Amino acid sequence: VQLVESGGGLVQAGGSLRLSCAASGIFFSNNAVAWYRQAPGKQRALVAGIDSSGNTNYGDSVRGRFTISRDNAKNTVYLQMNSLEPEDTAVYYCAAKNFLFSVPHSWGQGTQVTVSS
């Protein structure tokens, strides 16, 4: 299983970014996929997840600002991040799961998102 994140970078507060997670080596459409993030000195935390039926869940701090979506034809999951805040600065990881609330079985290498104030 290979998960490759892209789209991270430096953005000013209030701006937007879109992260992508391209998957290979799995039956993508049958898997749930989630985004997690880890800031320095903090534990890795769930940002958003989407299952094979399109059901989603979000962390409390991003609900209403971030949107997760998937394109099964492209084996890709996206995370649209709007109204970014400095507190969103972290390494963002893509993870594959069997179900929306399962523990991830595969992880990407991560992409850095930095939001300047």
C-alpha positions in Angstrom: 0.0 0.0 0.0 1.3 3.4 -0.9 -0.2 6.7 0.1 1.4 9.9 -1.3 0.3 13.3 0.0 0.8 16.6 -1.9 -0.4 20.2 -1.7 1.1 21.4 1.5 3.0 24.7 1.8 3.0 28.1 3.4 -0.1 30.2 3.5 -1.2 33.3 5.3 -4.0 33.1 7.9 -7.4 33.3 6.3 -6.1 31.6 3.1 -6.8 28.2 1.6 -5.0 25.0 0.6 -6.1 21.8 -1.0 -4.2 18.6 0.0 -4.3 15.5 -2.1 -3.7 11.8 -1.2 -3.0 9.4 -4.0 -3.3 5.7 -3.2 -2.0 2.6 -4.9 -1.8 -1.0 -3.9 -5.2 -1.2 -2.3 -8.8 -1.6 -3.5 -9.2 2.1 -3.0 -13.0 2.3 -3.4 -13.5 -0.2 -0.6 -11.4 1.7 1.9 -12.1 4.6 4.2 -9.4 7.3 4.1 -8.6 9.9 6.7 -6.4 12.9 7.2 -4.6 13.3 10.5 -2.2 16.1 11.6 0.6 16.4 14.1 1.9 19.7 15.4 5.2 19.9 17.2 4.9 18.7 20.8 1.3 17.4 20.2 -0.2 14.1 19.5 -1.4 13.1 16.1 -5.1 13.9 15.8 -7.9 13.2 13.4 -8.7 16.0 10.9 -11.3 14.3 8.7 -12.3 11.0 7.3 -14.4 9.6 4.5 -15.7 6.1 3.9 -16.5 4.1 0.8 -20.1 5.4 0.9 -19.1 9.0 1.2 -19.9 9.3 4.9 -17.6 11.8 6.6 -16.4 12.8 10.0 -14.4 15.8 11.2 -12.4 17.0 14.1 -14.1 19.7 16.2 -11.5 22.3 15.4 -11.9 22.1 11.6 -15.6 21.4 11.2 -17.1 24.0 8.9 -13.7 25.1 7.5 -12.3 21.9 6.0 -14.0 19.5 3.5 -12.9 16.0 2.7 -13.9 14.4 -0.6 -12.8 11.5 -2.8 -12.5 10.6 -6.4 -12.5 6.8 -6.7 -11.7 7.0 -10.5 -8.4 8.7 -9.6 -7.8 6.8 -6.3 -7.4 10.1 -4.7 -8.8 11.8 -1.6 -8.7 15.6 -1.1 -8.8 17.9 1.9 -10.0 21.4 1.1 -8.9 23.7 3.9 -10.4 27.2 4.1 -10.1 30.0 6.6 -6.8 28.6 7.8 -5.4 29.6 11.2 -1.9 29.5 12.6 -3.2 26.7 14.9 -3.7 24.6 11.7 0.1 24.5 11.3 1.2 20.8 11.4 2.3 17.9 9.3 -0.7 16.4 7.6 -0.9 12.6 7.1 -3.1 10.6 4.9 -4.2 7.2 6.3 -6.2 4.2 4.9 -8.7 2.3 7.1 -11.1 -0.5 6.7 -14.0 1.6 8.1 -14.5 5.2 9.0 -13.9 4.6 12.8 -11.2 1.9 12.4 -7.6 2.3 13.3 -5.5 3.1 10.2 -3.7 0.2 8.6 -1.5 2.4 6.2 0.0 5.8 6.4 1.5 8.3 4.0 4.8 10.2 4.6 3.1 13.5 5.5 3.1 17.0 4.0 3.9 20.2 5.9 1.3 22.9 6.2 2.4 26.2 7.7 0.0 29.1 8.3 1.5 32.4 9.1 -0.2 35.1 11.1 
